[in-house]
Amino acid sequence: MSINIYLLGQLVFISMLFVGGLSYYLGKRKTSTPKVAAMIGVTLCIVPPLNFIYLIILLLKKDIKVGATA
């Protein structure tokens, strides 16, 4: 059985785009620094189970309140 490294590279790149975009979207709703959240998500794409765990953690986190007046 041969593993095609080109196909593996494409899979990692596509997952980086998908997870990066989803991390940025969730980061806007759930953190005060969405760019950092997206960068962490993209970095964790190197080890595939970690990026899914990161997305689950972001999904379970409570939304932040924007523009709340006291």
C-alpha positions as CSV (number, residue, x, y, z in Angstrom):
1,M,0.0,0.0,0.0
2,S,1.5,3.3,-1.0
3,I,0.6,6.6,0.5
4,N,0.4,9.5,-1.8
5,I,2.1,12.5,0.0
6,Y,0.6,15.0,-2.5
7,L,-2.9,13.9,-1.6
8,L,-2.1,14.0,2.1
9,G,-0.8,17.6,1.6
10,Q,-3.9,18.6,-0.2
11,L,-6.1,17.1,2.6
12,V,-4.2,19.1,5.3
13,F,-4.4,22.3,3.2
14,I,-8.2,21.9,2.7
15,S,-8.6,21.2,6.4
16,M,-6.6,24.3,7.3
17,L,-8.9,26.5,5.2
18,F,-12.1,24.9,6.6
19,V,-10.9,24.8,10.3
20,G,-9.4,28.3,10.0
21,G,-12.6,29.8,8.7
22,L,-14.7,28.0,11.2
23,S,-12.4,29.0,14.0
24,Y,-12.5,32.6,13.0
25,Y,-16.3,32.6,12.8
26,L,-16.6,30.9,16.3
27,G,-13.8,33.2,17.6
28,K,-15.7,36.3,16.7
29,R,-18.7,35.1,18.7
30,K,-17.0,33.4,21.6
31,T,-13.6,35.2,22.2
32,S,-12.3,38.8,22.1
33,T,-9.5,37.9,19.8
34,P,-10.8,36.0,16.7
35,K,-7.6,36.2,14.7
36,V,-5.7,34.4,17.5
37,A,-8.5,31.7,17.7
38,A,-8.2,31.2,13.9
39,M,-4.4,30.9,14.0
40,I,-4.6,28.3,16.8
41,G,-7.1,26.4,14.8
42,V,-4.9,26.4,11.7
43,T,-1.9,25.4,13.6
44,L,-3.7,22.4,15.2
45,C,-4.5,21.1,11.7
46,I,-1.1,19.5,11.7
47,V,-2.5,16.9,14.1
48,P,-6.0,16.2,12.9
49,P,-7.7,15.0,16.1
50,L,-6.5,18.2,17.9
51,N,-8.3,20.5,15.5
52,F,-11.6,18.8,16.0
53,I,-11.2,18.9,19.7
54,Y,-10.4,22.6,19.5
55,L,-13.5,23.2,17.4
56,I,-15.6,21.3,20.0
57,I,-14.2,23.4,22.8
58,L,-15.0,26.6,20.9
59,L,-18.5,25.4,20.2
60,L,-19.2,24.6,23.9
61,K,-17.8,27.9,25.1
62,K,-20.4,30.6,26.0
63,D,-20.9,33.6,23.7
64,I,-19.4,36.9,24.8
65,K,-21.6,39.9,25.2
66,V,-20.7,42.7,22.8
67,G,-21.8,46.2,23.5
68,A,-23.5,45.4,26.8
69,T,-24.3,48.6,28.8
70,A,-24.6,48.5,32.6
